[in-house]
């Protein structure tokens, strides 16, 4: 979307900068020997393809550079997100192991307490 907007602005700038004005002067000798001078001024778009091609190349280079910067920033963000996800996964795995160990210790204490209770009841 940004590339289209920038391209449109660049083309508009080229079109405005390429306007030119031409003056044409004609002298006509009348039958009685007098000379009549006529000056005509025309304003129009003078197309200078070299300037247009250069501007287009410059615009394309700038757009490519901007696109590369965006791609690099996205790749950096992806790397950071992946690293954060890996760290979170490792932390969750470690927390799971700690919970499992604590449950095993709790279960062994409960079993030991049950065994002692059973021995006390036999007495």
C-alpha positions in Angstrom: 0.0 0.0 0.0 2.8 2.4 0.9 4.7 1.5 -2.3 1.6 2.4 -4.4 1.2 5.8 -2.6 4.8 6.6 -2.9 4.9 5.6 -6.6 1.8 7.8 -7.3 3.5 10.8 -5.6 6.7 10.3 -7.5 4.8 10.1 -10.9 2.8 13.2 -10.0 6.0 15.1 -9.1 7.6 14.0 -12.4 4.5 15.2 -14.4 4.5 18.6 -12.7 8.3 19.0 -13.2 8.1 18.1 -16.8 5.8 20.9 -17.9 7.4 23.3 -20.4 6.4 26.4 -22.3 7.4 27.0 -25.9 7.3 30.3 -27.8 7.1 30.5 -31.5 7.6 33.7 -33.4 6.6 34.1 -37.0 7.2 37.1 -39.3 5.0 37.5 -42.3 5.6 40.1 -45.0 2.4 41.7 -46.2 1.8 42.7 -49.9 2.2 46.3 -49.1 5.7 45.7 -47.7 5.0 45.8 -44.0 6.0 43.0 -41.7 3.7 41.4 -39.2 5.2 39.5 -36.3 3.1 36.8 -34.5 4.2 35.2 -31.3 2.5 32.1 -30.1 3.2 30.6 -26.6 2.2 27.0 -26.0 2.3 25.4 -22.5 2.2 21.6 -22.4 3.8 18.6 -20.9 7.2 18.1 -22.4 8.1 14.5 -21.8 11.7 14.0 -21.0 12.0 10.2 -20.8 15.5 10.3 -19.5 14.4 12.3 -16.4 11.3 10.0 -16.0 13.4 6.9 -16.2 16.0 8.3 -13.7 13.2 9.3 -11.3 11.6 5.9 -11.7 14.9 4.1 -11.0 15.5 6.3 -7.9 12.0 5.7 -6.6 12.4 2.0 -7.2 15.7 1.9 -5.4 14.2 3.8 -2.4 11.2 1.5 -2.3 13.5 -1.5 -2.4 15.6 -0.1 0.4 12.5 0.6 2.5 11.2 -2.9 1.8 14.5 -4.4 2.8 14.5 -2.4 6.0 11.0 -3.7 6.8 12.0 -7.3 6.0 15.0 -7.0 8.3 12.9 -5.6 11.1 10.4 -8.3 10.7 13.1 -11.0 10.7 14.6 -9.5 13.9 11.2 -9.4 15.6 10.6 -13.0 14.6 14.0 -14.1 16.0 13.1 -12.3 19.3 9.7 -13.9 19.5 11.2 -17.3 18.8 13.8 -16.9 21.5 11.1 -15.7 24.0 8.9 -18.7 23.1 11.8 -21.1 23.5 12.7 -19.6 26.9 9.0 -19.8 28.0 8.8 -23.4 26.9 12.0 -24.3 28.9 10.7 -22.4 31.9 7.3 -24.3 31.7 9.1 -27.6 31.4 11.3 -26.8 34.5 8.2 -25.8 36.4 6.4 -29.0 35.4 9.4 -31.0 36.7 9.4 -29.2 40.0 5.7 -29.8 40.4 6.1 -33.5 39.6 9.0 -33.7 42.1 7.0 -31.9 44.8 4.0 -34.3 44.1 6.3 -37.3 44.4 7.7 -36.1 47.7 4.2 -35.3 49.0 3.0 -38.8 47.9 5.9 -40.5 49.7 5.2 -38.5 52.9 1.5 -39.5 52.7 2.5 -43.2 52.1 4.9 -43.0 55.0 2.2 -41.4 57.2 -0.3 -44.1 56.2 2.3 -46.8 57.0 2.9 -45.3 60.4 -0.8 -45.0 61.0 -1.3 -48.7 60.1 1.4 -49.7 62.5 -0.1 -47.6 65.2 -3.5 -49.2 64.6 -2.0 -52.7 64.8 -0.6 -52.0 68.3 
